[in-house]
Amino acid sequence: MTLAGSWQRGVQEPNLRGVTASERRGGTFSYFLPARIAGQDPGGLLDRDLREEALEISAQITASTAAVDEATRRGIFPLLLRSESIASSRIERIAASPRDVAYAQLGPGDAHLRNHDAGMVARNVEATRLAIAQLSGKAAWSLADIEDVHRALDVVGVRAGLREVDVWIGGRDRLRAQYVAPPADVLPDLITDLLAYINTSGEHPFLLAAICHLQFGAIHPFEDGNGRVGRALIHAVLERGGVVRSGLLPISTVIRRREREYVAALSAFRTDDASEATAALEGWVRFFISAAQDATDEILRVQSEVGELDRVLEAKASGLRADSSARRILPLLREQPVITASFIADSLDVSAVAAHSAVKTLVERGILTPGTGRYRRSAVFQAPDVLGVLDGS
C-alpha cells in the first residue's frame, strides 16, 4: 500500500472587489487529497523497532495510569482536563489563563465574567470531556459522534459539522496558503473512509490514535476547530483502547511546548511521493512516542502536586465537620476552582445561608480568597492553591 496522497489543481476566480491584488487577479492553487486508508495497514509500513518502541511506551502509559488509585484519579482528572484544553487551545492561538477559564465555566448566571477567549477554552474543556465520555465506550464511531464533539466547541460564526466551504492554513486566500485542504464535496467520502479505518482496522490503539490524528489533520473536515477536535479524538482512542485507564494523557500540554516539531511532522505527511509519505509517517510516530513519554512524566508531576495540594487543603480544613458544607465543597474545587455562594448551594443542595456560611469559613481558613483584578468587584471566590497547580501545567 501507499500513504501518498495527491496534489490537485484548483482555480480561484478573479474577485474584482477583493482586498488584495492576488484576489482581484485570481489564479491557480494546489489542494491536497489524502490517500484512503480503510482496509489498509498503515502501521505495517513502520520499521519493526519503531513499532516495538510505540508498544513499549503504550504499556508504560497503561501501567502509570492504572497504578493511580481511584481517589487520586478523581483529583487529577479535572486538573489535567482543564490544563490539556488550555494547551490545545493555545496551539490554535486562543489564550486564556486557568483562572479566566474557571470564571468562564461558572455558568450562564455569571456570563458577565467571561472574556471571549476564556469562553472558547471553556467550551474546549467540555468538547474534550464529551469526546472521552461519549466515544471511549463505543466500539464503532459515526460521523454524528465526531460532529457532536465539534458542536460542543460552539465556534462563533462557524457552521457545526462538515464544512461546505474551502479552508486553508496560512495566507489570506488559497493562492498564498501554506496548505489548502480537500474541497468540501469530497469530505463525506474521506471521513467515511477514516471512520471505517478507526472502527475496523484492528490496529494497536496507541498507533491508531497517532494515525487517526495525522489523517484527520490532512482532511480538515470543519471550518474551524479541526486541531482541537483532532487532539480530543486522541484521548478518546486511547481511552477506548485501554491505553489510558479512566484518565487523560496530557499530550497537548507537551505538543504546546514542541509546537514547531508538531506542525512540521503533520505537514511532512502531505505529499504525493510514496517513499516520502512512509518516511513522514515514521517521523510523526517518532514524535508521537516522544510526546507521549513526556506526557507520562507530566502525569507523574501533576500526581505529586495533587498529593501536596491535598495535604495543604487538609491542613487548612482541619477540624471542619465531615458533613459541613465547607468540608463537602473541597473536592469540587479541583473541578471548579472559582466559585460563588450560589454554586455551593446548587452543587451541595443547601440553603443560601449555609452556602454563604461555607464561603466565610473557607475564606477565614485561606482556602478561598475574594476575586482579584477584573473580578474584584464580583461576589466570586477563588482557590489559589488549586489555581497554582494549574498555572504550573
HUBEL-V413144 format. One record per residue. RES is the residue in one small letter. SS is DSSP state (H for helix, E for strand, C for the rest). OMEGA is omega in radians with two decimals (none if undefined). Layout:
res=RES ss=SS omega=OMEGA
res=RES ss=SS omega=OMEGA
This chain:
res=m ss=C omega=3.04
res=t ss=C omega=3.07
res=l ss=C omega=-3.11
res=a ss=C omega=3.03
res=g ss=C omega=3.11
res=s ss=E omega=3.06
res=w ss=E omega=-3.10
res=q ss=E omega=-3.13
res=r ss=E omega=3.06
res=g ss=E omega=-3.12
res=v ss=E omega=3.02
res=q ss=E omega=-3.10
res=e ss=C omega=3.10
res=p ss=C omega=3.07
res=n ss=C omega=-3.03
res=l ss=C omega=3.07
res=r ss=C omega=-3.12
res=g ss=C omega=-3.12
res=v ss=C omega=-3.07
res=t ss=C omega=3.12
res=a ss=H omega=-3.12
res=s ss=H omega=3.09
res=e ss=H omega=-3.12
res=r ss=H omega=3.13
res=r ss=H omega=-2.99
res=g ss=C omega=3.13
res=g ss=E omega=-3.12
res=t ss=E omega=3.11
res=f ss=E omega=3.10
res=s ss=E omega=3.02
res=y ss=E omega=-3.00
res=f ss=E omega=3.01
res=l ss=E omega=3.13
res=p ss=C omega=3.06
res=a ss=C omega=3.01
res=r ss=C omega=-3.08
res=i ss=C omega=3.11
res=a ss=C omega=-3.13
res=g ss=C omega=3.13
res=q ss=C omega=-3.11
res=d ss=C omega=3.13
res=p ss=H omega=3.14
res=g ss=H omega=3.12
res=g ss=H omega=3.11
res=l ss=H omega=-3.07
res=l ss=C omega=3.01
res=d ss=C omega=-3.06
res=r ss=H omega=-3.14
res=d ss=H omega=3.14
res=l ss=H omega=3.13
res=r ss=H omega=3.11
res=e ss=H omega=3.09
res=e ss=H omega=3.12
res=a ss=H omega=-3.13
res=l ss=H omega=3.12
res=e ss=H omega=3.14
res=i ss=H omega=3.08
res=s ss=H omega=3.12
res=a ss=H omega=3.10
res=q ss=H omega=3.13
res=i ss=H omega=-3.13
res=t ss=H omega=-3.14
res=a ss=H omega=-3.11
res=s ss=H omega=-3.10
res=t ss=H omega=-3.14
res=a ss=H omega=-3.10
res=a ss=C omega=-3.12
res=v ss=C omega=3.14
res=d ss=C omega=-3.00
res=e ss=H omega=-3.12
res=a ss=H omega=3.12
res=t ss=H omega=3.14
res=r ss=H omega=3.13
res=r ss=H omega=3.12
res=g ss=H omega=-3.07
res=i ss=H omega=-2.97
res=f ss=H omega=-3.12
res=p ss=H omega=3.11
res=l ss=H omega=3.11
res=l ss=H omega=-3.13
res=l ss=H omega=-3.13
res=r ss=H omega=-3.11
res=s ss=H omega=3.11
res=e ss=H omega=3.14
res=s ss=H omega=3.08
res=i ss=H omega=-3.13
res=a ss=H omega=-3.14
res=s ss=H omega=3.11
res=s ss=H omega=-3.14
res=r ss=H omega=3.07
res=i ss=H omega=3.13
res=e ss=C omega=3.11
res=r ss=C omega=3.03
res=i ss=C omega=-2.97
res=a ss=C omega=3.05
res=a ss=C omega=3.13
res=s ss=C omega=3.07
res=p ss=H omega=-3.14
res=r ss=H omega=-3.13
res=d ss=H omega=3.12
res=v ss=H omega=3.12
res=a ss=H omega=3.07
res=y ss=H omega=-3.13
res=a ss=H omega=-3.10
res=q ss=C omega=-3.07
res=l ss=C omega=3.13
res=g ss=C omega=-3.05
res=p ss=H omega=3.14
res=g ss=H omega=3.14
res=d ss=H omega=-3.09
res=a ss=H omega=-3.12
res=h ss=H omega=-3.12
res=l ss=H omega=-3.04
res=r ss=C omega=2.85
res=n ss=C omega=-2.96
res=h ss=H omega=-3.08
res=d ss=H omega=3.12
res=a ss=H omega=3.08
res=g ss=H omega=3.11
res=m ss=H omega=3.12
res=v ss=H omega=3.12
res=a ss=H omega=3.10
res=r ss=H omega=3.06
res=n ss=H omega=3.04
res=v ss=H omega=-3.11
res=e ss=H omega=3.11
res=a ss=H omega=3.12
res=t ss=H omega=3.09
res=r ss=H omega=-3.14
res=l ss=H omega=-3.13
res=a ss=H omega=-3.12
res=i ss=H omega=-3.05
res=a ss=H omega=-3.00
res=q ss=H omega=-3.01
res=l ss=H omega=-3.06
res=s ss=C omega=3.14
res=g ss=C omega=-3.09
res=k ss=C omega=3.13
res=a ss=C omega=-3.12
res=a ss=C omega=3.11
res=w ss=C omega=3.09
res=s ss=C omega=3.06
res=l ss=H omega=3.14
res=a ss=H omega=3.12
res=d ss=H omega=-3.13
res=i ss=H omega=3.14
res=e ss=H omega=3.08
res=d ss=H omega=3.11
res=v ss=H omega=3.11
res=h ss=H omega=-3.13
res=r ss=H omega=3.14
res=a ss=H omega=3.07
res=l ss=H omega=3.11
res=d ss=C omega=-3.12
res=v ss=C omega=-3.07
res=v ss=C omega=3.08
res=g ss=C omega=-3.09
res=v ss=C omega=3.10
res=r ss=C omega=3.08
res=a ss=C omega=3.13
res=g ss=C omega=-3.10
res=l ss=C omega=-3.10
res=r ss=C omega=3.07
res=e ss=C omega=-3.13
res=v ss=C omega=3.07
res=d ss=C omega=3.04
res=v ss=C omega=3.14
res=w ss=E omega=3.13
res=i ss=E omega=3.11
res=g ss=C omega=3.10
res=g ss=C omega=-3.13
res=r ss=C omega=-3.09
res=d ss=C omega=-3.09
res=r ss=H omega=-3.10
res=l ss=H omega=-3.08
res=r ss=H omega=-3.10
res=a ss=C omega=3.02
res=q ss=C omega=3.14
res=y ss=E omega=3.05
res=v ss=E omega=-3.08
res=a ss=C omega=3.12
res=p ss=C omega=3.13
res=p ss=C omega=-3.01
res=a ss=H omega=-3.03
res=d ss=H omega=3.11
res=v ss=H omega=-3.07
res=l ss=H omega=3.14
res=p ss=H omega=3.13
res=d ss=H omega=-3.10
res=l ss=H omega=3.14
res=i ss=H omega=3.07
res=t ss=H omega=3.11
res=d ss=H omega=3.14
res=l ss=H omega=3.13
res=l ss=H omega=3.10
res=a ss=H omega=3.10
res=y ss=H omega=-3.14
res=i ss=H omega=-3.01
res=n ss=H omega=-2.96
res=t ss=H omega=-2.98
res=s ss=C omega=-3.05
res=g ss=C omega=3.13
res=e ss=C omega=3.07
res=h ss=C omega=-3.01
res=p ss=H omega=3.11
res=f ss=H omega=3.11
res=l ss=H omega=3.09
res=l ss=H omega=3.12
res=a ss=H omega=-3.13
res=a ss=H omega=-3.09
res=i ss=H omega=3.10
res=c ss=H omega=-3.12
res=h ss=H omega=3.14
res=l ss=H omega=-3.12
res=q ss=H omega=3.13
res=f ss=H omega=3.13
res=g ss=H omega=3.12
res=a ss=H omega=-3.14
res=i ss=H omega=3.13
res=h ss=C omega=-2.95
res=p ss=C omega=-3.05
res=f ss=C omega=3.10
res=e ss=C omega=3.13
res=d ss=C omega=3.12
res=g ss=C omega=-3.09
res=n ss=H omega=-3.13
res=g ss=H omega=-3.12
res=r ss=H omega=3.10
res=v ss=H omega=-3.13
res=g ss=H omega=3.12
res=r ss=H omega=3.05
res=a ss=H omega=-3.14
res=l ss=H omega=3.05
res=i ss=H omega=-3.13
res=h ss=H omega=-3.11
res=a ss=H omega=3.13
res=v ss=H omega=-3.11
res=l ss=H omega=3.12
res=e ss=H omega=-3.14
res=r ss=H omega=-3.10
res=g ss=C omega=3.09
res=g ss=C omega=3.06
res=v ss=C omega=3.03
res=v ss=C omega=-3.09
res=r ss=C omega=3.08
res=s ss=C omega=-3.14
res=g ss=C omega=-3.09
res=l ss=C omega=3.07
res=l ss=C omega=-3.03
res=p ss=C omega=-3.07
res=i ss=H omega=-3.14
res=s ss=H omega=3.10
res=t ss=H omega=3.10
res=v ss=H omega=-3.13
res=i ss=H omega=-3.14
res=r ss=H omega=-3.14
res=r ss=H omega=-3.08
res=r ss=C omega=-2.96
res=e ss=H omega=-3.13
res=r ss=H omega=3.09
res=e ss=H omega=-3.13
res=y ss=H omega=-3.11
res=v ss=H omega=-3.14
res=a ss=H omega=-3.13
res=a ss=H omega=3.10
res=l ss=H omega=-3.08
res=s ss=H omega=-3.09
res=a ss=H omega=-3.10
res=f ss=C omega=-3.07
res=r ss=C omega=-3.06
res=t ss=C omega=3.08
res=d ss=C omega=3.12
res=d ss=C omega=-3.03
res=a ss=H omega=-3.12
res=s ss=H omega=3.09
res=e ss=H omega=3.14
res=a ss=H omega=3.12
res=t ss=H omega=3.11
res=a ss=H omega=3.14
res=a ss=H omega=3.08
res=l ss=H omega=3.14
res=e ss=H omega=3.10
res=g ss=H omega=3.13
res=w ss=H omega=-3.13
res=v ss=H omega=3.07
res=r ss=H omega=3.10
res=f ss=H omega=-3.10
res=f ss=H omega=3.09
res=i ss=H omega=-3.12
res=s ss=H omega=3.13
res=a ss=H omega=3.13
res=a ss=H omega=3.09
res=q ss=H omega=3.10
res=d ss=H omega=-3.14
res=a ss=H omega=3.07
res=t ss=H omega=3.07
res=d ss=H omega=3.13
res=e ss=H omega=3.09
res=i ss=H omega=-3.13
res=l ss=H omega=3.11
res=r ss=H omega=-3.13
res=v ss=H omega=3.11
res=q ss=H omega=3.12
res=s ss=H omega=-3.13
res=e ss=H omega=3.11
res=v ss=H omega=3.07
res=g ss=H omega=3.10
res=e ss=H omega=3.10
res=l ss=H omega=3.13
res=d ss=H omega=-3.14
res=r ss=H omega=3.13
res=v ss=H omega=-3.11
res=l ss=H omega=-3.14
res=e ss=H omega=3.12
res=a ss=H omega=-3.14
res=k ss=H omega=-3.11
res=a ss=C omega=-3.08
res=s ss=C omega=3.11
res=g ss=C omega=3.11
res=l ss=C omega=3.10
res=r ss=C omega=-3.11
res=a ss=C omega=-3.10
res=d ss=C omega=3.14
res=s ss=C omega=3.13
res=s ss=H omega=-3.14
res=a ss=H omega=3.13
res=r ss=H omega=-3.05
res=r ss=H omega=-3.11
res=i ss=C omega=-3.04
res=l ss=C omega=-3.14
res=p ss=C omega=-3.11
res=l ss=H omega=-3.10
res=l ss=H omega=3.08
res=r ss=H omega=3.12
res=e ss=H omega=-3.07
res=q ss=C omega=-3.06
res=p ss=C omega=3.02
res=v ss=E omega=-3.02
res=i ss=E omega=3.00
res=t ss=C omega=3.08
res=a ss=H omega=-3.14
res=s ss=H omega=3.07
res=f ss=H omega=3.12
res=i ss=H omega=-3.13
res=a ss=H omega=-3.12
res=d ss=H omega=-3.06
res=s ss=H omega=-3.08
res=l ss=H omega=-3.11
res=d ss=C omega=3.10
res=v ss=C omega=-3.12
res=s ss=C omega=3.09
res=a ss=H omega=3.13
res=v ss=H omega=3.13
res=a ss=H omega=-3.14
res=a ss=H omega=3.11
res=h ss=H omega=3.10
res=s ss=H omega=3.11
res=a ss=H omega=3.10
res=v ss=H omega=-3.13
res=k ss=H omega=-3.14
res=t ss=H omega=-3.09
res=l ss=H omega=3.06
res=v ss=H omega=3.14
res=e ss=H omega=-3.11
res=r ss=C omega=3.10
res=g ss=C omega=3.10
res=i ss=C omega=3.04
res=l ss=C omega=2.97
res=t ss=E omega=3.08
res=p ss=E omega=3.09
res=g ss=C omega=-3.13
res=t ss=C omega=3.11
res=g ss=H omega=-3.10
res=r ss=H omega=-3.11
res=y ss=H omega=-2.97
res=r ss=C omega=-3.13
res=r ss=C omega=-3.13
res=s ss=C omega=3.12
res=a ss=C omega=-3.06
res=v ss=C omega=-3.08
res=f ss=E omega=-3.08
res=q ss=E omega=-3.14
res=a ss=C omega=-3.03
res=p ss=H omega=3.14
res=d ss=H omega=3.12
res=v ss=H omega=3.13
res=l ss=H omega=3.10
res=g ss=H omega=3.07
res=v ss=H omega=3.14
res=l ss=H omega=3.14
res=d ss=H omega=-3.13
res=g ss=C omega=-3.10
res=s ss=C omega=none
